[in-house]
Amino acid sequence: MKVQLEKSYPMPASADTAWALLQDIEGVASCMPGAKVTERIDAEHYKGTVAVKLGPASLSFRGEIEVRGVDAAARSLHLFAKGTDATGGSAASMDLTARVEAVDGASCNLVGTSEVSMSGKAATFGGRVAGPVADQVLGQFAGNFAARVQAMQAQQAAPAGATGSPASAPVVEAKPLNGLALMWAVFKGWLRSLFATKGS
């Protein structure tokens, strides 16, 4: 099963600041709910995990990330990630192209195009559920990414010597992806669309 998404999120920082973070694979991964880079093999290959919490149960997916292209002139990054759960019952992959588009000197847009493929138990959710869940995950990612670039922008604007160290992205702890909260958000969205359809 495949789900295709194209999203654009406004960022409260310059395009150069957002691009600096986008090139930091470990930093980008820490913005994704439940994700963490565990090993850097080289500049193009990484290993990592994604933790998913479903009520009292916790699941862990292990996978690999490959950087397939970096275009500094276009501020564009192409990644491919794949992984399986501990039991091997589910597998997923994502082909992602993300780019930063300048709006003005203090703001930009983060634009992403992705194709997510799922097999095994993960595919049984179906596109009608997987699409909205991916939507929610990307929304959380964009919020974390925006917070980091805003902090980076503030550090860069601080007077020299005020912070005592070069500007860097704040560390974000990777928290497990709350599957139940995501499903509840999707369910509420489905209810809203259902009533909107009936009222039209």
C-alpha positions in Angstrom: 0.0 0.0 0.0 1.3 3.5 -0.9 0.3 6.9 0.4 1.5 10.1 -1.3 1.6 13.4 0.5 2.7 17.0 -0.5 2.7 19.6 2.3 3.9 23.1 2.9 4.5 24.6 6.4 5.4 28.2 7.2 8.7 28.6 9.2 9.4 31.5 11.6 13.0 31.9 10.4 15.1 32.8 7.3 15.5 30.3 4.5 19.3 30.1 5.3 18.5 29.1 8.9 15.9 26.5 8.0 18.3 25.1 5.3 21.1 24.8 7.9 18.8 22.6 10.1 17.4 20.6 7.1 21.0 19.4 6.2 21.5 18.2 9.8 20.1 14.6 9.5 20.3 13.9 13.2 18.6 17.2 13.9 15.8 16.5 11.4 15.3 13.0 12.8 14.9 14.4 16.4 12.0 16.6 15.1 10.1 13.5 14.0 7.9 12.1 16.8 9.5 9.0 18.2 12.5 9.0 15.8 16.1 8.8 16.7 19.4 8.4 14.7 21.4 5.7 16.5 24.4 5.4 14.2 26.1 7.5 11.5 27.7 5.2 9.0 28.9 8.0 6.7 27.6 11.3 5.4 24.9 9.5 3.3 23.9 6.5 5.5 22.4 6.4 8.9 20.7 3.9 11.2 17.9 4.7 13.6 14.8 3.7 15.5 11.2 4.9 15.7 9.3 4.3 19.0 5.5 4.0 18.8 3.3 3.9 22.0 -0.1 2.3 21.8 -1.6 2.6 25.3 0.5 0.4 27.6 2.3 -1.3 24.7 5.4 0.1 23.1 6.7 -0.9 19.7 10.1 -0.2 18.2 11.0 0.0 14.5 14.6 -0.2 13.3 15.6 1.1 10.0 18.1 2.9 7.7 18.2 6.4 6.2 20.0 7.1 2.9 20.7 10.7 1.7 20.2 10.4 -2.0 20.7 14.1 -3.0 21.6 17.5 -1.6 21.0 20.6 -3.8 22.4 23.6 -1.9 21.4 26.1 -4.7 17.7 24.9 -4.5 17.9 24.2 -0.7 16.6 20.7 -1.5 17.2 17.4 0.3 16.2 13.9 -1.0 16.0 11.1 1.6 15.0 7.4 1.5 14.2 5.6 4.7 13.1 2.0 5.3 12.5 -0.1 8.4 10.8 -3.1 10.0 9.4 -3.8 13.4 11.0 -6.2 15.9 8.9 -9.1 14.9 9.2 -8.5 11.1 5.4 -8.4 10.8 5.4 -4.9 9.4 7.6 -2.9 7.1 7.5 0.6 5.8 9.6 2.9 3.5 9.5 6.6 2.7 10.9 8.5 -0.2 11.0 12.1 0.8 12.1 15.3 -1.0 12.1 18.4 1.2 13.0 21.9 0.2 13.1 25.4 1.8 11.4 28.3 -0.1 12.2 31.8 1.0 9.3 34.2 1.7 11.2 37.2 3.1 14.2 37.8 5.3 12.6 36.4 8.4 10.3 33.6 7.2 10.2 30.8 4.7 8.2 27.7 3.8 9.2 24.0 4.4 7.8 22.0 1.5 7.8 18.2 1.5 6.8 15.6 -1.1 6.8 12.0 0.1 5.7 8.5 -0.9 5.1 6.1 2.0 4.9 2.4 1.3 3.7 -0.1 3.9 3.5 -3.9 4.0 2.4 -6.6 6.5 0.3 -5.6 9.5 1.0 -1.9 8.9 -0.7 -2.1 5.5 -4.0 -3.4 7.0 -4.9 0.1 8.2 -5.6 1.1 4.6 -5.0 4.4 2.9 -8.1 6.1 4.5 -6.4 5.8 7.9 -2.8 5.8 7.0 -3.1 9.1 5.1 -4.6 11.1 8.0 -2.1 9.5 10.5 0.8 10.5 8.3 -0.8 14.0 8.1 -0.8 14.2 11.9 2.8 13.0 12.2 4.0 15.5 9.6 2.2 18.3 11.5 4.0 17.4 14.7 7.3 17.2 12.9 6.7 20.7 11.3 5.9 22.1 14.8 9.1 20.7 16.3 11.1 21.9 13.2 9.7 25.4 13.5 10.6 25.6 17.2 14.2 24.6 16.5 14.7 27.1 13.6 13.1 29.9 15.7 15.5 29.1 18.5 18.4 29.0 16.1 17.4 32.4 14.6 17.2 33.9 18.0 20.7 32.7 18.9 22.1 34.0 15.7 20.5 37.4 16.4 22.0 37.6 19.9 24.9 40.0 20.5 28.3 38.5 20.1 29.5 36.7 23.2 26.0 36.9 24.8 25.5 33.1 24.7 29.2 32.2 25.1 29.0 29.6 22.3 28.2 29.4 18.6 24.5 29.3 17.5 23.3 25.7 17.5 19.9 23.9 17.4 18.5 23.1 20.8 18.4 19.4 21.7 15.0 17.8 21.5 14.4 14.6 23.3 12.9 11.9 21.1 9.5 10.9 22.7 7.6 7.8 21.6 5.0 8.5 18.9 1.6 8.3 20.7 -0.4 6.1 18.4 -3.7 6.4 20.4 -3.5 10.2 20.4 -3.0 10.1 16.6 -5.8 7.7 16.0 -8.1 9.9 18.2 -7.2 13.0 16.2 -7.9 11.1 13.0 -11.2 9.9 14.3 -12.3 13.4 15.3 -11.3 14.6 11.8 -13.4 11.9 10.3 -16.4 12.8 12.4 -16.1 16.5 11.4 -15.9 15.5 7.7 -18.9 13.2 8.1 -21.1 15.9 9.7 -19.9 18.5 7.2 -21.0 16.1 4.4 -24.4 15.6 5.9 -24.9 19.3 6.4 -24.1 20.1 2.8 
